[in-house]
Amino acid sequence: MSLLLSRLSKLRLGEPSLLRRTCFSLLSNDFSSSVFPACSIARAEPCGEDLGKLVIRVDKEYCDTYLEKKVPLELMNEMVTVGASHGWVATLKEDGIVRLQDDLNPVASDTKPKRIALPPLETLPHCQTKVVTNVAMSTSSPEDEDCVVAVKFLGPQLSLCRPSQCKWTNIMIKNPCFFSSSVIFSEKDDMFRMPGSGGHLIGSWDRFGKQHKFQRLKFKNLPELTKAKRELLCSCSVSEHLVESRTTGETFLVKWFRKAKPKCLSKMKTRGLMVFKLDEQGTAVYTRDIGELNIFISKSEAFCDPAGLKPSNFADLLDFDEMATVCLDAYIITSGNFTSRAPYFIPPQNQI
């Protein structure tokens, strides 16, 4: 464990390019298995014609991996991409059309990229469809006949679309605690779900937008905090995230505490993380043990991944200005400056 954390602290904080390229040569042999591991998008190195070669960071390697795959450089523009799910990135331009693209999927073809345009967005009264909170999908590919794409906008509107039918179902959520929430798809419940601000309420909507329910959580086994720690967390900006493990069927509520750096108010740093395991009755039990799993939270749809041979019981966090890892059992937070214009975790992908 100490060796892992030592590597993380050294590599996260701006490792030299020579080391990054050495890591690539070491890692290239690991990609021969049938499943490509979880990774994050680091950047794209310009290579002409508005294209760039994709650079990723493979889970628990903490160094850059350079790929030959070429991607449109516009996907590195945070004003173009609005979310990602299952390795598909969503874009939204001035024409008001959401497009799903597999360009940032490391195993997808760069010579025959897939682009799926959804119908023009429909804006409900007193809502907006310019600023997106995140995107989620009910299956791993929008090409699946029964796939439903959910787009959560900042404010009251949640929109659902089945790409095979090219029609939006628009839902107005009146409770303001959901206005800035992120949505996930629960395979266990067969519903889109999101936590309300503060984490006390969970909202769920079926794939057809016809049924919904709200569940109030009951928190148990809350951590004992020192006065200094309590004051620190109270001064932080807090975001709530639902994460579901599709292998174990467990659902977790994650509270992510961040605070601006004293010498750079435009940069945020992780100051705390709380994980609660949820049951069907709405009991939320604080835990520092999620078993042989790791949690990934970014601007993509959040997900859990079985650790396999890699270290487990970690939460990996990614935003535009920070990349952090939290060792849950020891409650050790390792955070590094990281500027990303495409802060997306990509879940494990089957090799094509």
KOLKOLGU-284244 format. One record per residue: x, y, z of N, C-alpha, C in turn. Coordinates in steps of 0.1 Angstrom, whole numbers, plus 2048, in hexadecimal, padded with zeros to 3 digits. Each point is the difference from the previous one (the first is absolute). Layout:
# residues N
((X Y Z) (X Y Z) (X Y Z))
...
This chain:
# residues 352
((808 7F4 800) (7F8 80C 800) (809 80D 800))
((80A 800 809) (809 80C 800) (807 802 7F3))
((804 7F5 7FA) (806 801 7F3) (7F7 806 7F5))
((7F3 7FC 801) (7F6 805 7F6) (7FE 80F 802))
((7FF 804 80D) (7FD 80E 803) (80C 809 7FD))
((80C 7FA 802) (80C 807 7FC) (801 803 7F1))
((7FD 7F5 7F8) (800 802 7F2) (7F5 80A 7FC))
((7F5 800 806) (7F5 809 7FC) (804 80E 803))
((806 803 80C) (803 80E 803) (80B 805 7F7))
((809 7F8 7FC) (80A 805 7F7) (7FC 802 7F2))
((7F7 7F7 7FB) (7FC 800 7F2) (7F5 80A 7FD))
((7F7 802 809) (7F5 809 7FE) (804 80E 7FE))
((80B 804 806) (803 80E 801) (80A 804 7F5))
((7FC 7FD 7F4) (808 805 7F4) (80D 7F8 7FD))
((7FE 7F3 7FD) (80C 7F8 7FD) (807 804 7F3))
((80D 7FE 7FF) (807 804 7F3) (7FB 7F7 7F5))
((801 806 7F4) (7FB 7F9 7F4) (808 7F3 7FD))
((80D 7FF 804) (807 7F4 7FE) (7FA 7F5 807))
((7FC 802 80D) (7FA 7F6 808) (7F2 7FC 7FA))
((7F9 809 7FB) (7F3 7FD 7FA) (802 7F7 7F4))
((809 803 7F8) (802 7F7 7F4) (806 7F3 804))
((808 7FF 80A) (804 7F3 805) (7F5 7F8 805))
((7F6 806 807) (7F5 7F9 805) (7F8 7FA 7F4))
((7FF 808 7F5) (7F9 7FA 7F5) (806 7F3 7FB))
((80D 800 7FF) (807 7F4 7FB) (7FE 7F4 80A))
((7FF 803 80D) (7FD 7F6 809) (7F2 7FB 800))
((7F7 809 7FD) (7F2 7FD 800) (7FB 7F9 7F4))
((806 803 7F5) (7FB 7FB 7F3) (7FE 7F1 800))
((808 7F8 807) (7FE 7F2 801) (7F4 7FC 807))
((7FB 809 809) (7F4 7FC 808) (7F3 801 7F9))
((800 806 7F4) (7F4 802 7F9) (7FC 7F5 7F6))
((807 7F4 802) (7FD 7F5 7F7) (7F4 7F8 805))
((7FB 802 80C) (7F5 7F9 805) (7F3 804 7F8))
((7F5 7F8 803) (7F4 803 7F9) (7F9 80C 805))
((803 805 80C) (7FA 80C 805) (80A 80B 802))
((7FE 80C 7FB) (809 80B 802) (7FC 807 80D))
((809 803 809) (7FD 804 80E) (7FA 80E 800))
((7FA 803 80B) (7FB 80E 802) (80B 80A 7FF))
((7FD 80C 7FA) (80A 80A 7FE) (7F9 80E 801))
((808 80A 800) (7FB 80E 7FF) (806 806 7F4))
((7FA 80B 7FA) (805 807 7F5) (809 80B 805))
((80C 800 7FC) (80A 80A 804) (800 80C 7F6))
((801 7FD 7F3) (801 80B 7F6) (801 7FA 7F3))
((802 808 7F5) (803 7FB 7F3) (80B 809 7FB))
((80B 7F9 7FB) (80C 807 7FB) (7FD 804 7F1))
((800 80D 7FC) (7FD 804 7F2) (809 7F9 7F6))
((7FA 7FB 7F5) (807 7F9 7F6) (7FC 804 7F2))
((7F9 80C 7FF) (7FC 805 7F3) (7F2 7FD 7FD))
((7FA 809 7F7) (7F3 7FE 7FB) (7F5 800 80B))
((802 808 80A) (7F7 801 80B) (7FE 7F3 808))
((80B 7F8 7FF) (7FF 7F3 807) (80C 800 80A))
((7FE 7F7 80A) (80B 7FE 80A) (800 7F2 804))
((80C 7FB 804) (802 7F2 805) (7FC 800 80E))
((7F7 7F6 804) (7FA 7FF 80D) (80B 7FC 80A))
((7FF 807 80C) (809 7FC 80B) (7F7 7FD 80C))
((802 7F5 806) (7F7 7FB 80B) (808 7FD 80C))
((7F9 7FE 80B) (806 7FA 80C) (7F9 7F4 804))
((807 7F5 800) (7FA 7F3 804) (7FE 7FF 80F))
((7F5 7FA 805) (7FD 7FF 80E) (80C 7FB 808))
((804 806 80A) (80A 7FD 80A) (80E 7FF 7FA))
((802 806 7F4) (80E 801 7FB) (806 80E 802))
((7F7 80B 801) (804 80D 803) (80B 806 7F7))
((800 7FC 7F3) (809 806 7F7) (7F9 800 7F2))
((805 809 7F8) (7F9 802 7F3) (803 7F4 7F6))
((7F6 7FC 7F9) (802 7F6 7F5) (7FD 806 7F3))
((809 800 7F7) (7FE 806 7F3) (7FB 7F6 7F6))
((7F5 802 7FA) (7FA 7F7 7F6) (802 806 7F2))
((7FF 7F8 7F6) (800 804 7F2) (7F3 804 7FB))
((7F5 7FE 808) (7F3 803 7FC) (7FE 810 7FF))
((7FB 804 7F4) (7FE 80E 7FE) (7F1 804 803))
((7FE 80C 806) (7F3 804 804) (7FF 80F 7FC))
((7F3 805 7FE) (7FE 80E 7FD) (805 808 80C))
((807 80B 7FD) (805 808 80B) (7F5 808 807))
((7F4 802 7F8) (7F5 807 806) (7FB 7F9 80C))
((802 7F3 802) (7FC 7F8 80B) (807 803 80D))
((80B 808 7FE) (808 805 80C) (7FB 80E 804))
((7F5 804 7FB) (7FA 80D 803) (7F4 7FE 809))
((801 805 80C) (7F5 7FE 80A) (7F3 807 7FC))
((801 809 7F6) (7F4 806 7FB) (7F9 7F8 7F6))
((806 7F5 7FC) (7FA 7F7 7F6) (7FA 7F3 806))
((809 7FA 808) (7FB 7F3 807) (7F8 804 80C))
((7F6 7F8 803) (7F7 802 80B) (7FE 7F4 809))
((808 7F6 7FD) (7FF 7F4 809) (804 7F3 7F8))
((800 7F5 808) (804 7F4 7F9) (7FA 7F4 808))
((7FE 7F5 7F9) (7FB 7F4 807) (804 7F4 7F8))
((805 7F6 807) (804 7F3 7FA) (80A 802 7F5))
((809 80B 800) (809 802 7F6) (7FB 808 7F4))
((7F4 804 800) (7FA 809 7F6) (800 80E 806))
((806 80A 7F8) (800 80E 805) (7F4 807 7F9))
((7FA 809 807) (7F5 807 7FB) (804 80F 7FD))
((7FC 805 7F4) (803 80D 7FC) (7F3 808 7FE))
((801 80D 802) (7F5 809 7FE) (805 80D 7FB))
((7FC 803 7F4) (804 80D 7F9) (7F5 80A 7FF))
((802 80A 7F9) (7F6 80B 7FE) (7F3 7FB 7F9))
((801 7F5 7F9) (7F4 7FB 7F9) (7F6 7F9 809))
((804 7FF 80D) (7F6 7FA 809) (7FE 7F1 7FF))
((80A 7F9 7FA) (7FF 7F2 7FD) (80B 7F8 809))
((7FC 7F7 808) (809 7F7 807) (805 7F5 7F7))
((80D 7FF 7FF) (806 7F5 7F8) (808 7F7 809))
((7FF 7F3 7FE) (808 7F6 808) (80B 7FB 7F7))
((80C 800 805) (80C 7FC 7F8) (808 7F7 808))
((806 7F6 7F9) (809 7F6 807) (80F 804 7FE))
((803 80C 7FC) (80E 804 7FD) (809 7FE 80B))
((7FC 803 80D) (808 800 80B) (801 7F2 806))
((7F9 7F6 7FB) (802 7F2 804) (80D 7FB 7FB))
((809 7FC 809) (80D 7FC 7FB) (800 7F4 7F6))
((7F6 7F7 801) (800 7F4 7F7) (7F7 802 7F4))
((7F9 80C 7FE) (7F8 802 7F5) (809 804 7F4))
((7FA 7FE 7F4) (808 803 7F4) (801 80F 7FE))
((80C 805 7FC) (801 80E 7FD) (7FE 802 7F1))
((801 7F6 7F8) (7FD 801 7F1) (7F1 800 7FD))
((7F9 7F9 809) (7F1 7FF 7FE) (7F9 804 80D))
((801 80C 804) (7FA 804 80D) (7F1 800 7FE))
((7F9 7FD 80B) (7F1 800 800) (7FB 80D 806))
((7F7 806 7F9) (7F9 80C 804) (7F1 7FE 7FF))
((7F9 802 80B) (7F2 7FF 800) (7FA 80D 805))
((7F8 806 7F7) (7F9 80D 803) (7F2 7FD 805))
((7FD 806 80B) (7F3 7FF 806) (7F7 80C 7FB))
((7F3 7FF 802) (7F7 80A 7FA) (803 80E 807))
((7FC 80B 7F9) (802 80D 806) (7FA 801 80E))
((807 806 809) (7FB 801 80E) (7F3 808 800))
((7F7 7FD 80A) (7F4 807 802) (801 806 80E))
((7FE 80D 801) (801 807 80D) (7F3 802 806))
((7FE 7FB 80D) (7F3 802 807) (7FF 80E 805))
((7F4 805 802) (7FE 80D 806) (808 802 80D))
((806 80B 802) (808 804 80C) (80C 7F7 802))
((805 7FA 7F5) (80C 7F7 800) (80A 805 7F6))
((80C 7FA 800) (80A 803 7F6) (806 7F3 7FC))
((806 800 7F3) (806 7F4 7FB) (80E 803 7FA))
((806 80A 806) (80E 804 7FB) (80B 7FB 809))
((7FD 7FF 80D) (80A 7FC 80A) (7FB 7F2 805))
((809 7F6 7FE) (7FD 7F2 803) (808 7FC 80D))
((7F9 7F9 809) (806 7FB 80C) (808 7F4 7FD))
((7FA 7F6 7FA) (807 7F4 7FB) (7F6 7F7 7F7))
((806 7F5 7FB) (7F9 7F7 7F7) (801 7F2 805))
((7F6 7F8 7FF) (800 7F2 804) (7F9 7F8 7F6))
((804 7F3 7FF) (7F9 7F7 7F6) (7FC 7F3 807))
((7F5 7FA 7FB) (7FB 7F4 807) (807 7F3 7FB))
((808 801 7F5) (808 7F5 7FB) (80D 805 7FC))
((809 7F7 7FD) (80E 804 7FD) (802 807 7F2))
((7F5 7FF 7F8) (802 806 7F3) (7F2 806 7FB))
((801 80C 7FB) (7F3 806 7FB) (7FB 7F9 7F3))
((808 7F7 7FB) (7FC 7F9 7F4) (7F6 7F4 804))
((800 7FD 80D) (7F7 7F5 804) (7F1 805 7FF))
((7F8 7F7 7FB) (7F2 804 7FD) (7F9 806 80C))
((802 7FA 80C) (7F9 804 80C) (808 80A 808))
((80A 806 7FB) (808 80A 807) (7F8 80D 802))
((801 806 80C) (7FA 80D 803) (80B 809 805))
((801 80C 7FA) (80A 80A 804) (7F9 80A 809))
((806 803 80B) (7FA 80A 809) (80A 80C 800))
((7FA 80C 7FF) (808 80D 800) (7FA 808 80C))
((808 803 80A) (7FC 808 80B) (805 80E 7FE))
((7F7 80A 7FF) (804 80E 7FE) (800 807 80E))
((808 80A 800) (801 808 80D) (7F2 807 801))
((7F9 7FD 80B) (7F2 805 801) (7F7 7F4 801))
((7F3 803 7FD) (7F5 7F6 802) (800 7F5 7F5))
((806 801 7F5) (7FD 7F7 7F5) (809 7F4 7FF))
((7F9 7F4 7FF) (807 7F3 7FD) (7FA 7FB 7F3))
((808 7FD 7F6) (7FB 7FB 7F3) (805 7F2 7FD))
((7F7 7F8 7FB) (803 7F2 7FD) (7FE 7FE 7F1))
((808 7F8 7F9) (7FF 7FD 7F2) (804 7F2 7FD))
((7F8 7F9 7F9) (804 7F3 7FA) (805 803 7F2))
((80D 7FF 7FE) (806 803 7F2) (7F9 7F9 7F5))
((7FC 7F4 803) (7F9 7F8 7F5) (7F3 806 7FC))
((7FA 808 808) (7F3 806 7FD) (800 80F 7FE))
((80C 806 803) (802 80E 7FD) (7F5 809 805))
((7FD 7FF 80D) (7F6 808 806) (804 803 80F))
((7FE 80C 804) (803 804 80E) (7F4 7FF 809))
((802 7FB 80C) (7F6 801 80B) (806 809 80A))
((7F9 80C 802) (805 80A 809) (7F9 800 80D))
((807 801 80B) (7FB 800 80D) (804 80C 808))
((7F6 807 806) (803 80B 809) (800 7FB 80E))
((80C 802 807) (801 7FD 80E) (7FE 80C 808))
((7F6 801 808) (7FC 80C 807) (809 803 80C))
((804 7F5 807) (808 802 80C) (80E 805 7FD))
((803 80C 805) (80D 807 7FC) (80C 7F8 805))
((7FF 7F7 809) (80C 7F9 805) (806 7F7 7F5))
((7F9 7FE 7F5) (805 7F8 7F5) (805 808 7F4))
((800 80D 802) (803 809 7F4) (80F 7FE 7FC))
((809 7FD 809) (80E 7FF 7FC) (805 7F1 801))
((7F6 7F7 801) (804 7F2 802) (805 7F9 7F4))
((808 7F5 802) (805 7F8 7F5) (7F8 7F3 800))
((7FD 7FB 7F4) (7F8 7F5 7FE) (808 7F3 7FD))
((7FB 7F5 805) (806 7F3 7FC) (7F5 7F6 7FC))
((803 7F6 7F9) (7F6 7F5 7FE) (803 7F5 809))
((7F6 7FC 807) (800 7F4 809) (7FC 7F4 7F9))
((809 7F7 7FD) (7FC 7F3 7F9) (7F8 7F7 80A))
((803 802 80D) (7F8 7F8 80A) (7F2 804 800))
((7FD 80D 800) (7F2 805 801) (7FA 803 7F3))
((808 7FF 7F5) (7FB 803 7F2) (7FA 80E 800))
((807 80A 806) (7FC 80E 801) (80B 809 800))
((7FE 80C 7FB) (80A 80B 802) (7FE 806 80E))
((80B 802 807) (800 805 80D) (809 80B 802))
((7FD 809 80A) (809 80B 803) (7FE 804 80F))
((80A 805 806) (7FF 804 80E) (7FD 80F 801))
((7F8 804 809) (7FD 80E 802) (80C 807 807))
((800 80D 7FF) (80B 807 807) (7FF 7FE 80F))
((80B 7FD 806) (800 7FC 80F) (800 7F1 802))
((7FB 7F9 7F5) (800 7F1 801) (7F5 7FA 808))
((7F6 807 804) (7F6 7FB 808) (7F4 7FA 7F8))
((800 802 7F3) (7F5 7FC 7F8) (805 7FA 7F3))
((7FB 7F4 7FC) (803 7FA 7F3) (7F4 800 7F7))
((802 805 7F4) (7F5 7FF 7F6) (803 7F6 7F6))
((7F5 7F9 7FB) (801 7F5 7F6) (7F6 802 7F6))
((804 7FE 7F3) (7F6 801 7F5) (802 7F4 7F7))
((7F5 7FA 7FB) (802 7F5 7F7) (804 804 7F2))
((804 7F6 7F8) (806 803 7F3) (7F7 807 7F6))
((7F3 7FF 803) (7F6 806 7F7) (7FB 80D 805))
((804 805 80C) (7FC 80C 806) (7F2 801 805))
((7FA 7F4 802) (7F2 7FF 804) (7FE 7FF 80F))
((80A 7FA 807) (7FF 7FD 80E) (80C 806 807))
((7FE 805 80C) (80B 805 808) (7FD 7FE 80F))
((80A 800 808) (7FF 7FF 80E) (80B 807 807))
((7FD 804 80C) (80A 807 809) (802 7F8 80D))
((80C 7FF 804) (804 7F9 80C) (808 808 809))
((7FC 802 80D) (807 807 80A) (80A 7F7 807))
((80C 804 801) (80A 7F8 806) (801 802 80F))
((804 7F5 807) (802 800 80F) (80F 7FD 802))
((807 809 805) (80F 7FF 801) (803 7F9 80E))
((809 7F6 7FF) (805 7F9 80C) (80F 7FF 800))
((805 7FD 80C) (80F 7FE 802) (808 80C 7FA))
((7FB 80C 803) (807 80C 7FB) (80E 801 807))
((80A 804 7F9) (80E 801 805) (801 80A 80B))
((808 7FD 80A) (803 80A 80A) (80B 809 7FC))
((7FD 80D 7FF) (809 80A 7FB) (805 809 80B))
((80D 804 7FF) (805 80A 809) (7FA 80D 7FD))
((801 809 809) (7FB 80E 7FE) (806 806 7F3))
((80D 7FF 7FF) (807 806 7F5) (7FC 7F9 7F3))
((7FE 7F3 800) (7FC 7F9 7F3) (7F2 804 7FD))
((7F7 801 80A) (7F2 804 7FD) (800 80E 7FA))
((807 809 806) (800 80E 7FB) (806 800 7F2))
((80A 7F8 7FD) (806 800 7F2) (7F5 7FB 7F6))
((7FA 7F5 803) (7F6 7FB 7F7) (7F4 809 7FE))
((7FC 807 80B) (7F5 80A 7FF) (804 80C 7F7))
((80D 802 7FE) (804 80B 7F8) (802 7FC 7F1))
((7FE 7F4 7FD) (802 7FB 7F3) (7F4 800 7F7))
((802 800 7F3) (7F6 7FD 7F6) (7FD 7F1 800))
((7F4 7FC 800) (7FD 7F2 801) (7F8 7FC 7F3))
((803 7F4 7FA) (7F8 7FB 7F6) (7FD 7F1 803))
((7F4 7FC 7FD) (7FC 7F2 803) (7FF 7F8 7F3))
((804 7F3 801) (800 7F8 7F4) (7FB 7F2 804))
((7F8 7FA 7F7) (7FC 7F2 802) (809 7F8 7F7))
((803 7F4 805) (809 7F6 7F9) (7FA 7F3 802))
((7FF 7F8 7F6) (7FA 7F2 801) (80B 7F6 7FB))
((802 7F6 807) (808 7F5 7FC) (7F8 7F6 7F8))
((802 7FE 7F4) (7F8 7F6 7F8) (804 7F2 803))
((80C 7FE 806) (804 7F2 803) (7FB 7FB 80E))
((7FE 809 809) (7FC 7FD 80E) (7F1 804 802))
((7FB 80A 7F8) (7F3 805 802) (7FF 80A 80B))
((80B 804 806) (800 80A 80B) (7FF 80E 7FA))
((7FA 809 808) (7FF 80E 7FC) (806 808 80B))
((808 80A 7FC) (807 809 809) (7FD 80F 7FE))
((7FE 807 80A) (7FF 80F 7FF) (80E 806 805))
((806 808 7F7) (80D 806 803) (7FE 80F 802))
((805 805 80B) (801 80E 802) (80E 805 7FE))
((802 809 7F7) (80D 805 7FC) (802 80E 805))
((809 803 809) (803 80D 806) (80C 806 7FA))
((7FE 80C 7FA) (80B 807 7FA) (801 80F 804))
((80C 805 800) (801 80E 805) (80B 807 7F7))
((7FE 80D 7FE) (809 807 7F7) (80E 801 808))
((80B 800 7F8) (80D 801 806) (802 80E 804))
((807 802 80C) (802 80E 805) (807 809 7F7))
((80A 7FB 7F9) (808 808 7F7) (7FB 800 7F1))
((7F6 7F9 7FE) (7FA 800 7F2) (7F2 7FC 801))
((7F7 80A 802) (7F2 7FE 802) (7F9 7F9 7F5))
((806 801 7F4) (7FA 7F9 7F4) (802 7F1 800))
((809 7FB 808) (803 7F2 801) (7F9 7FA 80C))
((7FA 7F4 7FF) (7FA 7F9 80B) (808 7F4 804))
((7FF 7FD 80C) (807 7F4 805) (7F7 7F8 809))
((801 7F3 7FF) (7F8 7F7 808) (804 800 80E))
((7F7 802 809) (802 801 80E) (7FA 7F5 808))
((7F7 7F9 7FA) (7F9 7F5 807) (7F7 7F8 7F7))
((7FD 7F4 804) (7F7 7F7 7F8) (7F9 7F7 80A))
((7F3 7FE 7FE) (7F8 7F7 808) (7F9 7F7 7F7))
((800 7F3 803) (7F9 7F6 7F8) (7F6 7F9 809))
((7F3 7FF 7FB) (7F5 7FA 807) (7FB 7F4 7F7))
((7FE 7F5 807) (7FA 7F5 7F9) (7F1 800 802))
((7F8 7FF 7F5) (7F2 802 800) (7F9 7F2 7FF))
((7F5 7FE 808) (7F8 7F4 7FE) (7F3 804 7FA))
((7F7 7F6 7FD) (7F4 803 7FA) (7F6 808 808))
((802 800 80D) (7F7 807 809) (804 80F 802))
((80B 804 7FA) (805 80D 801) (809 803 80B))
((806 7F6 806) (80A 801 80B) (80D 803 7F9))
((807 80B 805) (80D 803 7FB) (80A 7FF 80B))
((809 7F5 7FF) (809 7FD 80A) (80E 804 7FC))
((806 809 808) (80E 805 7FD) (809 7F4 800))
((809 7FF 7F6) (80A 7F5 7FF) (80D 805 7FB))
((80B 7F9 804) (80D 802 7FA) (805 7F3 7FA))
((7F6 7F7 7FD) (804 7F3 7FA) (7F5 7FD 7F5))
((804 801 7F4) (7F7 7FD 7F5) (805 7F2 7F9))
((808 7F9 808) (804 7F3 7FB) (80A 800 7F5))
((7FE 7F7 7F6) (80A 7FF 7F5) (7FC 809 7F4))
((7FC 80C 803) (7FB 80A 7F6) (808 80C 801))
((7FF 808 7F5) (805 80E 800) (7F5 808 7FA))
((7FF 80D 804) (7F6 809 7FC) (807 80B 7F7))
((7F9 803 7F5) (806 80A 7F7) (7F5 80B 7FE))
((804 80D 803) (7F7 80B 7FF) (807 80B 7F8))
((7F9 804 7F5) (806 80B 7F8) (7F4 807 7F9))
((802 806 7F5) (7F5 806 7F8) (7F9 7F5 7F8))
((805 7F4 800) (7F9 7F5 7FA) (7F5 7FA 80A))
((7F8 7F8 7FB) (7F7 7F8 809) (809 7F8 80A))
((7FD 802 80D) (808 7F9 80A) (7FE 7F1 7FF))
((80B 7F9 804) (7FF 7F1 7FF) (809 7FA 80B))
((7FE 7F3 803) (808 7F8 808) (807 7F5 7F7))
((80C 7FC 804) (807 7F6 7F8) (806 7F6 809))
((7FE 7F3 7FE) (808 7F6 808) (80F 802 7FF))
((807 800 80B) (80E 803 800) (808 7F5 7F9))
((7FC 7F3 801) (808 7F6 7FA) (80D 7FE 807))
((80B 801 7F8) (80D 7FF 806) (805 80D 805))
((7F9 80B 7FD) (804 80D 805) (7FC 804 80E))
((806 809 806) (7FC 804 80E) (7F1 804 800))
((7F9 7FD 80A) (7F2 802 801) (7FD 80A 80C))
((7F3 804 801) (7FB 808 80B) (805 80F 7FE))
((801 804 7F4) (804 80E 7FC) (7F4 807 7F9))
((801 80D 801) (7F7 809 7F9) (809 809 7F7))
((7FE 800 7F3) (808 809 7F7) (7F6 80B 7FC))
((806 80C 801) (7F8 80C 7FD) (806 809 7F6))
((7F9 805 7F7) (805 808 7F5) (7F7 80B 7FC))
((806 80C 7FF) (7F9 80C 7FC) (809 808 7F7))
((7FB 80C 7FB) (808 808 7F7) (80E 804 806))
((800 802 80D) (80C 805 806) (807 7F7 80A))
((7FC 7F4 802) (805 7F7 80A) (7FE 7F2 7FD))
((80A 7F8 804) (7FF 7F1 7FF) (804 7FB 80E))
((7F7 7F9 806) (803 7FC 80E) (7FC 7F1 802))
((807 7FA 80A) (7FD 7F2 803) (7FE 800 810))
((7F6 7F9 804) (7FD 7FE 80E) (801 7F2 804))
((809 7FC 809) (801 7F3 805) (7F6 7FF 80C))
((7F5 7F9 7FE) (7F5 801 809) (803 7FA 80E))
((807 7F5 801) (802 7FA 80D) (809 808 809))
((80A 806 7FA) (80A 808 807) (7FC 80F 800))
((7F6 803 7F8) (7FC 80E 7FE) (80B 809 7FD))
((808 7FC 7F6) (80B 808 7FB) (7FC 806 7F2))
((801 80D 7FF) (7FD 807 7F4) (80C 805 7F9))
((802 7FC 7F4) (80B 804 7F8) (7FB 808 7F4))
((804 80D 7FF) (7FA 809 7F6) (80B 807 7F9))
((7FE 801 7F3) (80A 807 7F8) (7FA 80A 7F6))
((808 80A 7FD) (7FC 80A 7F5) (7FE 7F8 7F3))
((7F5 802 7FA) (7FE 7F9 7F3) (7F6 808 7F8))
((804 805 7F5) (7F7 808 7F7) (7FC 7F7 7F5))
((7F3 7FE 7FF) (7FA 7F7 7F6) (7F4 807 7FA))
((800 800 7F2) (7F4 806 7F9) (7F6 7F5 7FD))
((804 7F4 803) (7F6 7F5 7FE) (802 7F6 80C))
((7FB 805 80C) (802 7F8 80D) (7F6 7F4 801))
((803 7F6 7F8) (7F7 7F5 7FF) (807 7F3 804))
((7FB 7F8 809) (804 7F2 802) (7F9 7F7 7F6))
((807 7F7 7F9) (7FA 7F7 7F7) (800 7F2 807))
((7F5 7FA 801) (7FF 7F2 807) (807 7F6 7F7))
((803 7F4 806) (807 7F6 7F8) (7F8 7FD 7F3))
((808 7FE 7F6) (7FA 7FD 7F2) (804 7F3 7FB))
((7F7 7F9 7FA) (803 7F4 7F9) (808 803 7F3))
((80B 7F9 7FE) (809 803 7F5) (7F8 7FC 7F3))
((801 808 7F6) (7FA 7FE 7F3) (809 7F8 7F7))
